[in-house]
Amino acid sequence: MTTSTRGTRVPAVLVLEDGRIFRGRAYGAVGETFGEAVFSTGMTGYQETLTDPSYHRQVVVMTAPHVGNTGVNDEDPESGKIWVAGYVVRDPARVPSNWRSRRTLDDELAAQGVVGISGIDTRALTRHLRERGAMRVGIFSGEAIADDAALLAKVQGAPQMKGANLAAEVATEEPYVVPAIGEKRFTVAAVDLGIKGMTPHRMAERGIEVHVLPATATAEDVYAVGPDGVFFSNGPGDPATADGPVSVMQAVLARKTPLFGICFGNQILGRALGFGTYKLKYGHRGINQPVQDRTTGKVEVTAHNHGFAVDAPLDKVSDTPYGRAEVSHVCLNDNVVEGLQLLDQPAFSVQYHPEAAAGPHDAAYLFDRFVSLMEAERA
Ligand SMILES: NC(=O)CC[C@H](N)C(=O)O
């Protein structure tokens, strides 16, 4: 069911698993959907958010009150489709305006079968999620609307995010190559756990030929491309389930190949080193999060999308099977671990998004750091 609701007033209901209910109008496709309710504080960049594969099985609530103002263009998507399980906005733009816009966001959501809701108090919903924590949610419109108790029972029967193993559902099935822009200097094997398009692009800009491999790639697959460095991407789901990628990363660490991880990749490095991961109460999602690089003292404003985090000590160097490791970056809002680095071999990762799609470019230096590690290895 993908009827566009543009110009119509189809009622819709959002039901949280703790029984709180919000009533509004259908936005995008009419029907029903389930996921984990999370909020994003980004005021721009909604196309990048919607198409980030890390949002698979999450229903995204936008805290910015006006969404859709710049329509939908063909340049900004981070992957081939919208991945969010549902979309919640307060006040959709009725007439988008931008020189790149091709379609309205409402029509794009409808065309891709993404069920959403508009006209609800997203500020109250966000405060609820902040106080009670991220939780399961359902959005129902059209024929899917039933009595509240029946809808609540459906939401309470939907799968949880904790324990979800989702990377293989979003990653490429076949390997592909993103060529270096200009002169080729390095080859990188990138394990795709839900990679955003901007990430290989940021590497390609630095003379890296990126071999993107499926989430199920083995250490043999990684080394078959003759990599100067290995990269582990962002991705959806609970890092506690990523045993396969953790053991591939351990093989890379054992060979001391230069290694870089982003987001899910940071959690996998944490696990590979022997740290735990845990679910944050409501996560970090947006493009305005302050992070300190403890190796330089500099503070950067960064893009985030994570609901889990690494449990590593902030105040000491840890001994791991791969040498000494430390927390390199920390979120200044809540002291959550935002980066890890090894001190005895060329490996590091960040929990946030230096590819900045969308978001500020403060953290682009991390791609240069990866290049420096590969240069040092070659020297
Ligand atoms: N963007 C990501 O890679 C997210 C990682 C993980 N799924 C989390 O929610 O924390």
The ligand as an SDF file (V2000), in Angstrom:
LIG
                    3D

 10  9  0  0  0  0  0  0  0  0999 V2000
   25.7200    4.2650   12.4210 N   0  0  0  0  0  0  0  0  0  0  0  0
   26.1430    3.1280   12.9570 C   0  0  0  0  0  0  0  0  0  0  0  0
   27.0660    2.4800   12.4870 O   0  0  0  0  0  0  0  0  0  0  0  0
   25.3700    2.6150   14.1480 C   0  0  0  0  0  0  0  0  0  0  0  0
   25.9990    1.4660   14.8510 C   0  0  0  0  0  0  0  0  0  0  0  0
   25.0280    0.7030   15.7310 C   0  0  0  0  0  0  0  0  0  0  0  0
   23.9960    0.0860   14.9450 N   0  0  0  0  0  0  0  0  0  0  0  0
   24.4260    1.6400   16.7560 C   0  0  0  0  0  0  0  0  0  0  0  0
   23.2520    1.9440   16.6890 O   0  0  0  0  0  0  0  0  0  0  0  0
   25.1120    2.0950   17.6470 O   0  0  0  0  0  0  0  0  0  0  0  0
  1  2  1  0
  2  3  2  0
  2  4  1  0
  4  5  1  0
  5  6  1  0
  6  7  1  0
  6  8  1  0
  8  9  2  0
  8 10  1  0
M  END
$$$$
